[in-house]
């Protein structure tokens, strides 16, 4: 089970500089008492730590914000200084992918049994595994998370970085069964951002059609020189 008290292993360490200290305070420190580690990995020498965190404070913030934080801590063991990177992301597989791209072993950052909801079917497990491996081939454009126990779901709009993709815009749709404590995750393909966003808006209104399939199914190769995926965008009115 996740620990009720988050241990970032920073005792005796200071931020590398004032800019890092201020950024860390806004990204992590202000709401640290509301952060719960869902998965974590630490390198044997203690120089790096990787966390998938749930931010319980988001429930009381702007509706729809991502509730997960991916955190990578880098420690200078000689100088006792640290630097960090973090990203707010809507799905565990996306947070895991972000950490894997920064050097975390894939198998080391999986959610332990009993943490979070379990995949309801093989399609969900397969898609989550692919997102962990191929997540850096997509840019995050929009997301909305609804944690209402009677209608818990997340929608995510992605853009493929490979311009040759037959479905350049993707929608991920996760639904949570709070009774069975399981979740399903599905993917749909769209030709335009407006079409993808329209589907998400219909889902928010409870009127969405089934997601259109992604055809053909391909494993994308990031083109040389492609920009890094855009960070999760927070809705207007709240900043860190």
N, C-alpha and C positions, 0 to 999 in steps of 0.2 A: 504493500500500500504506500501511496506517496507520503512523504514526511510532512507533518503539520508545520514544521519550522524549517525554512529554507537555509541551507548552509552553503554559502558561496566560496568557502575556504579562502577568505581574504584577510584573516587575522594576521596582523603584522605587515600587510601590504598597503601601500598608498597608490592612488592614481598616478599615472605617469606624468601628468601635467594638469594644470588648472582646467584646460578645455575638456580633458577626459573626465576629470572629477565632476564637472558640471553636467556633462552629457550623461554620465552614469547615474547621477542623482535624478535627472529627469526621466531617464529610460527605465531605471530599475529601483533606485533607492526610495523614491516617494511612495511607491506602492509595494515595497518588498514584503511587508507583512501580509499582503494579500496574494503573493505568488506562491504557488505550490509546484514542486518538481514532479513531473509525470515520468520523466526519464532523464538520466544523467550519465555522463562518462568522463573519467579523469585519466589523463595520461599517467603512466607509471611514475615518471619523475615529478609530476605535479605542476608541470609548466602550463598545461592547457586543461580547461574544463568546458564541457558541452552540456547544455541543459535544454530540455523541452519543458516549458513552464506554463501553467494555467494561471491567468490573472483574474481572480475573483472580483476585483474592483470594477471590471468592465461591465458587469451586470448592472451596476448603478450609474453607468455613464451614458454616452450617446448610443441609442439603440442600433444594433447591427454591427458594432465594431468587432474586429477579430479578438478572440479571447486567449490566444496562445502567443507565447513569446519564445523565440529561439535565441539563446544566449551563448556566445563563445567568449570565454575569458582567456587571456594570454598573460602569463606571469613571467616577469624577469626575476629569476630566483636569486641572482647575484645582487641586484639593486633593490629587491623587495618592492617592485613597482608592477602595476598591472595596466593593461589596455583591454578593450572589449569591443565586440560588435553585437548588435541585436537586431531583431526584426519581429514585427507583429504580424502573425499569419493566422489564417482561419482554420486550417486543418492540420492534424498531427503529422501526416505524411509530408506536407509542405514544410513544416518546421524541421522534420528529420532531414529532408533533402537539403535544406539550407545549411544545416550543420555538417552533413556529409561532404558538401562542396568545400567546407573549410577544414577538412581533414579528420572528421570523426569517423571511425569505422562504422559501417552500416549496421552490423549486427549488435553493436554496443549501445545504440541509441533507440532500440525498439522499446515500446511500452511494455513493461512487465505484465504478466497475467494478473487480471483483477484490477488493473488501472485503466480507467475510462471504460467505454462500451466496447464490446467485442464485435468483430465483423460478422454480419448475419449470414453471409454466403461467400462462395468462392469467387464470384465476380468482384465483390468488394475487396477481398484479400489481394486478388491479382492487380486491380487498379491501384491500390495503395502501394504495392510493391513497385509498380512502374513509376508512380509519382516520386517515390523515394529515389529511384535511379535516374529518372529523366526530368525531374522537376526544374532543372536549370535550363531546359529547352523552352521554357514558357515564361512570359512576363505576367505578373499579377496586375489586373486592371481594376477590378471591383470585387467586393465580397459583402455578404450580409449574413450574420449569425443571429438566429432566434433561439433563445434558450428556454422558451415557454415549455414546461414539462408536457403539456398536451399537444404541442406542435413544434417540437425541437428539430430545427433543420439549419443547414448552411448552404448557401449558393455562392459560387466563385466563378468569375469570368477571367479567362486566361487568353493570352495571345501567343501563338506559336512564333518563335524567333526564326524558324525556317520559312522563308517566304514561299517555298514550293509546297507547303502543306496544303492538302486538298480541303482541309477545314481549318482555316487560320485562327478562328476563334472557338474556344472551348468553354463549356459550362460544366462545372462539377456540382453535383447535387447530393448532399448527405442528409439522410433522414435518420433520426434517433428514435428507437422504441424504448421509452423509459420504463415500460413494464417488464420487457424481456432483457433490458439493459444491453441491447445490440444496436448496430447501425448498418445501413446500406449506403453505398457510394456508387454513383453512376456518372457517366460522362456523355456529353452531347457535342456535336460539331455544328458550327455555323459559319456562313460565308462572311458575315459582317458583325461589327461590334453592336450595332443597333439591334440586330436580330437576337443576339445573345442576351443583351440587356432586357429586351422586351420579354423574353422567356422568363428571366429572373423576376421581373416585375409581375408577370402573371402568377408566378409561384408565390410571391409575397401576398397576392390577393386570393390565393387558393384556387386558381383557375388554369393552371398550366397543363398543356398537352404533354404526352410522353416526350422525353428528350430525343431529338433526331440522332440516329447512330452516326458514328465516325467511320466513314468508308473512304478508301481502304484503311485498315488499321496499319499504321507504320510506326517504326521507332525512329524518332527524329535525330538527325545529326546536326549539332550546332554549327552553323556556317562560320568560317574563319572571320574573326573580327567582329562577330555579333556582339551587341551590347549586353551587359549583364541584365538579368530580370529586374524590373522596377520594384522598389520596396512597396510593401502594403500601404495603401493610401488611407489615412484616417479621415473620417468625415469632418467637414468644416466645424469649427467651434471648439475643438479640443486639441491641444498640442502638448508635446513633451519636450 
